[in-house]
Amino acid sequence: MSRDLIQTTAGIIQSYVSNNPIEAEQLTGLIGEVFNSLEELSQKGSLGDIDAATAEDLDRWVDGLNKKERTGLTKLQPAVAVDQAVQEDSVTCLICGKTCKALKGHLTRTHKLDVADYRAMFNLPKDFPMTAPNYSARRRVLAEEVGLSEKLQASRERKKKQSS
């Protein structure tokens, strides 16, 4: 049994239990389910090509975030080149290499990071896109079609009149 797999399972369970109430009887099943899933993923090679040094560096980074500190990462290499991370129809996670239309949900669910921490991790500018350009354009068109800009403007005017 891999020590790393056990430690990863323990970390996931610890995070889950600290944020979600769970009955003691359910804990054993949850541990088994998480361990088996991780074992299956590691056998398929789906966990990505993160070496031990990078994993330790990421652990220190996350520990720093939990303490509200932002420590520099010297060894962390992006999964893809930063200039290739944003394509017209997708944006690629620099941590694991997963492609998405929008990264915020993936970062939150998978890596437990917010956008600001992700950008700081790779020294990305504040305006670095977190959504694919074509996806953003489609969402913008949909918002205009249903009149969201007009509704927003009307709402702002009402608030302005109420505060005056």
C-alpha positions as CSV (number, residue, x, y, z in Angstrom):
1,M,0.0,0.0,0.0
2,S,1.5,3.3,-1.0
3,R,2.2,5.7,1.8
4,D,1.5,8.7,-0.5
5,L,-1.9,7.2,-1.3
6,I,-2.7,6.8,2.4
7,Q,-1.6,10.3,3.2
8,T,-3.6,11.8,0.3
9,T,-6.7,9.8,1.4
10,A,-6.2,11.1,5.0
11,G,-5.9,14.7,3.8
12,I,-9.0,14.4,1.7
13,I,-11.0,12.8,4.5
14,Q,-9.7,15.4,7.0
15,S,-10.8,18.3,4.7
16,Y,-14.2,16.7,4.0
17,V,-15.0,15.9,7.6
18,S,-14.0,19.4,8.8
19,N,-16.5,20.9,6.4
20,N,-19.3,18.3,6.3
21,P,-21.0,16.6,9.2
22,I,-20.8,12.8,8.8
23,E,-21.9,9.9,11.0
24,A,-19.2,7.6,12.4
25,E,-20.7,4.6,10.6
26,Q,-20.3,6.3,7.3
27,L,-16.6,7.3,7.8
28,T,-15.2,3.8,7.0
29,G,-17.1,3.6,3.8
30,L,-16.0,7.1,2.8
31,I,-12.4,6.3,3.5
32,G,-12.6,3.1,1.4
33,E,-14.3,4.9,-1.4
34,V,-11.8,7.8,-1.5
35,F,-8.8,5.4,-1.2
36,N,-10.1,3.1,-4.0
37,S,-10.8,6.1,-6.3
38,L,-7.3,7.4,-5.8
39,E,-5.8,4.0,-6.3
40,E,-7.7,3.5,-9.5
41,L,-6.7,7.0,-10.7
42,S,-3.0,6.4,-9.9
43,Q,-3.0,3.1,-11.8
44,K,-4.4,4.8,-14.8
45,G,-1.9,7.6,-14.5
46,S,-4.7,10.2,-14.3
47,L,-3.3,12.1,-11.4
48,G,-0.9,14.0,-13.7
49,D,2.9,14.1,-13.8
50,I,3.6,15.9,-10.5
51,D,6.8,14.8,-8.9
52,A,7.4,14.5,-5.2
53,A,9.2,17.8,-4.9
54,T,6.4,19.6,-6.7
55,A,3.8,17.9,-4.5
56,E,5.7,19.0,-1.3
57,D,6.0,22.5,-2.7
58,L,2.2,22.6,-3.3
59,D,1.6,21.2,0.2
60,R,3.6,24.1,1.7
61,W,1.8,26.6,-0.6
62,V,-1.6,25.3,0.6
63,D,-0.5,25.3,4.3
64,G,0.6,28.9,3.8
65,L,-2.8,29.8,2.3
66,N,-4.5,28.2,5.2
67,K,-2.5,30.5,7.5
68,K,-3.4,33.5,5.3
69,E,0.3,33.7,4.1
70,R,1.5,33.8,0.5
71,T,4.8,32.1,0.3
72,G,6.8,31.9,-2.9
73,L,7.0,28.7,-4.8
74,T,10.4,28.3,-6.4
75,K,10.1,24.8,-7.9
76,L,6.6,24.8,-9.2
77,Q,6.4,24.5,-13.0
78,P,3.2,25.0,-14.9
79,A,1.7,21.9,-16.5
80,V,1.6,23.8,-19.8
81,A,3.3,27.0,-20.9
82,V,1.5,30.1,-19.6
83,D,1.2,31.5,-23.1
84,Q,-0.5,28.3,-24.3
85,A,-2.9,28.1,-21.4
86,V,-5.6,30.3,-23.0
87,Q,-7.0,29.0,-26.3
88,E,-10.1,30.4,-28.0
89,D,-12.4,27.6,-26.7
90,S,-10.6,26.5,-23.6
91,V,-8.4,27.6,-20.7
92,T,-5.9,25.1,-19.2
93,C,-5.2,24.7,-15.5
94,L,-1.5,25.4,-14.9
95,I,-1.5,23.0,-11.9
96,C,-2.8,19.8,-13.4
97,G,-3.3,20.5,-17.1
98,K,-7.1,20.1,-17.2
99,T,-8.8,22.1,-19.9
100,C,-12.1,23.9,-19.0
101,K,-14.3,26.7,-20.4
102,A,-14.0,28.4,-17.0
103,L,-11.3,27.7,-14.4
104,K,-12.8,29.2,-11.2
105,G,-15.0,26.2,-10.3
106,H,-12.2,23.7,-11.1
107,L,-9.7,25.6,-9.0
108,T,-12.2,25.8,-6.1
109,R,-13.3,22.2,-6.2
110,T,-10.2,20.4,-7.2
111,H,-7.3,22.5,-5.8
112,K,-9.1,24.5,-3.0
113,L,-7.7,27.7,-4.4
114,D,-9.3,31.0,-5.3
115,V,-8.5,32.9,-8.4
116,A,-6.2,35.4,-6.7
117,D,-4.1,32.6,-5.1
118,Y,-3.9,30.8,-8.4
119,R,-2.6,33.9,-10.1
120,A,-0.1,34.6,-7.3
121,M,1.1,31.0,-7.5
122,F,2.3,31.5,-11.1
123,N,2.9,35.2,-10.9
124,L,0.1,35.8,-13.4
125,P,-1.2,39.4,-14.0
126,K,-4.5,40.3,-12.5
127,D,-6.2,40.4,-15.9
128,F,-5.1,36.9,-16.9
129,P,-8.2,35.2,-18.3
130,M,-9.9,32.6,-16.2
131,T,-12.5,31.8,-18.9
132,A,-12.1,30.9,-22.6
133,P,-12.5,34.0,-24.8
134,N,-15.3,32.4,-27.0
135,Y,-17.1,31.2,-23.9
136,S,-17.0,34.7,-22.4
137,A,-18.2,36.2,-25.7
138,R,-21.2,33.8,-25.9
139,R,-22.2,34.6,-22.3
140,R,-21.9,38.3,-23.0
141,V,-24.2,37.9,-26.0
142,L,-26.7,35.9,-24.0
143,A,-26.7,38.5,-21.2
144,E,-27.4,41.3,-23.7
145,E,-30.2,39.3,-25.4
146,V,-32.1,39.0,-22.1
147,G,-31.5,42.6,-21.2
148,L,-29.2,42.2,-18.2
149,S,-27.4,45.4,-18.8
150,E,-30.6,47.4,-18.9
151,K,-31.9,45.7,-15.8
152,L,-28.6,46.5,-14.0
153,Q,-28.7,50.1,-15.0
154,A,-32.3,50.5,-13.9
155,S,-31.4,48.8,-10.5
156,R,-28.5,51.2,-10.0
157,E,-30.7,54.2,-10.8
158,R,-33.3,53.1,-8.2
159,K,-30.6,52.6,-5.6
160,K,-29.2,56.0,-6.4
161,K,-32.6,57.7,-6.0
162,Q,-33.2,55.8,-2.7
163,S,-29.9,57.0,-1.2
164,S,-30.5,60.6,-2.2
